[in-house]
Amino acid sequence: ATRAEGVGLCKPPAGQVARFVVRGRDRFNNPSPGGSISVYQAPRNMTPMDLTVVDAGDGDYHVSYTAPPESGRVALSVAVEGGVHIYNSPFTVFVMPGPVDTNTSDCD
């Protein structure tokens, strides 16, 4: 079964680049090159993520995105041809607060 793995599906920091890999497999768990996948986010009211998918040509797809600047929960859906979700999709990703920025922080 096609699955996704990597830290980009867990707790990326806000505003930072996150990555994960989708491993395309046939019903016998052999690499399955030549297909296509789609990756999209929900809810759509959050700042849109710039999602990039690169086909490695061997059944793997490397996905990278910049996490939204707001911390919170976002769902990432991964589907193969025909719009069929892969195992465990949609993934609940918890965007963590980013590093402290002295330009936007106050001290009382």
C-alpha positions as CSV (number, residue, x, y, z in Angstrom):
1,A,0.0,0.0,0.0
2,T,1.1,3.5,-0.7
3,R,2.2,5.3,2.5
4,A,3.7,8.6,3.6
5,E,6.4,9.1,6.2
6,G,8.6,11.8,7.5
7,V,8.8,14.7,10.0
8,G,6.7,16.9,7.8
9,L,3.7,14.9,8.8
10,C,4.2,15.6,12.6
11,K,5.0,18.9,14.2
12,P,6.7,21.4,11.8
13,P,7.5,24.8,13.2
14,A,5.4,27.7,11.9
15,G,6.9,29.4,8.8
16,Q,9.6,26.7,8.4
17,V,10.1,24.2,5.5
18,A,8.9,20.7,6.2
19,R,9.4,17.5,4.2
20,F,8.0,14.0,3.9
21,V,8.1,11.2,1.4
22,V,5.2,9.3,-0.2
23,R,6.2,5.8,-1.1
24,G,4.1,4.5,-4.0
25,R,3.7,0.7,-3.8
26,D,1.6,-1.9,-5.7
27,R,-0.6,-4.5,-3.9
28,F,2.5,-6.7,-3.5
29,N,4.5,-3.8,-1.9
30,N,6.7,-3.4,-4.9
31,P,7.8,0.1,-5.8
32,S,5.2,1.5,-8.3
33,P,6.8,4.2,-10.5
34,G,4.8,6.1,-13.2
35,G,1.8,7.2,-11.3
36,S,0.9,10.5,-9.9
37,I,-0.2,11.9,-6.5
38,S,-1.9,15.1,-5.3
39,V,-1.3,16.8,-2.0
40,Y,-3.6,19.5,-0.6
41,Q,-4.4,21.1,2.7
42,A,-7.4,21.8,4.8
43,P,-8.8,24.0,6.3
44,R,-8.4,26.3,3.5
45,N,-8.9,29.4,5.7
46,M,-5.3,29.1,7.0
47,T,-2.5,30.7,5.1
48,P,-2.0,28.5,2.0
49,M,1.1,26.3,2.1
50,D,3.3,26.3,-1.0
51,L,3.4,22.5,-1.6
52,T,6.0,21.0,-3.9
53,V,5.9,17.4,-5.1
54,V,8.9,15.9,-6.9
55,D,8.6,12.5,-8.6
56,A,11.8,10.6,-7.9
57,G,11.0,8.2,-10.7
58,D,11.2,5.1,-8.5
59,G,7.8,5.1,-6.9
60,D,8.8,7.7,-4.3
61,Y,7.5,11.3,-4.2
62,H,9.3,14.0,-2.2
63,V,7.0,16.6,-0.8
64,S,8.1,19.8,0.8
65,Y,6.1,22.8,2.0
66,T,6.4,25.9,4.1
67,A,4.3,25.5,7.2
68,P,1.7,28.3,7.8
69,P,2.9,31.2,10.0
70,E,0.0,30.5,12.4
71,S,0.4,27.6,14.8
72,G,-2.5,25.2,14.9
73,R,-3.9,22.1,13.3
74,V,-3.9,21.5,9.6
75,A,-4.9,18.4,7.6
76,L,-2.7,17.3,4.7
77,S,-4.5,15.0,2.3
78,V,-2.5,12.7,-0.1
79,A,-4.3,11.0,-2.9
80,V,-3.2,8.8,-5.8
81,E,-4.7,8.8,-9.3
82,G,-8.5,8.8,-9.2
83,G,-8.6,10.8,-5.9
84,V,-8.2,7.8,-3.7
85,H,-6.6,8.7,-0.3
86,I,-3.5,6.8,0.7
87,Y,-3.2,4.9,4.0
88,N,-3.9,7.3,7.0
89,S,-4.8,10.3,4.8
90,P,-5.7,12.9,5.7
91,F,-2.8,13.5,8.1
92,T,-3.3,15.7,11.1
93,V,-0.3,18.0,11.3
94,F,0.2,20.2,14.4
95,V,2.0,23.4,13.3
96,M,4.1,24.4,16.3
97,P,4.9,28.0,17.2
98,G,8.0,29.1,15.4
99,P,11.2,30.5,17.0
100,V,11.0,33.8,18.9
101,D,11.3,36.8,16.6
102,T,12.7,39.9,18.4
103,N,11.0,42.2,15.8
104,T,7.5,41.0,16.9
105,S,8.1,40.3,20.6
106,D,7.6,42.7,23.5
107,C,9.1,42.7,27.0
108,D,7.1,44.4,29.8
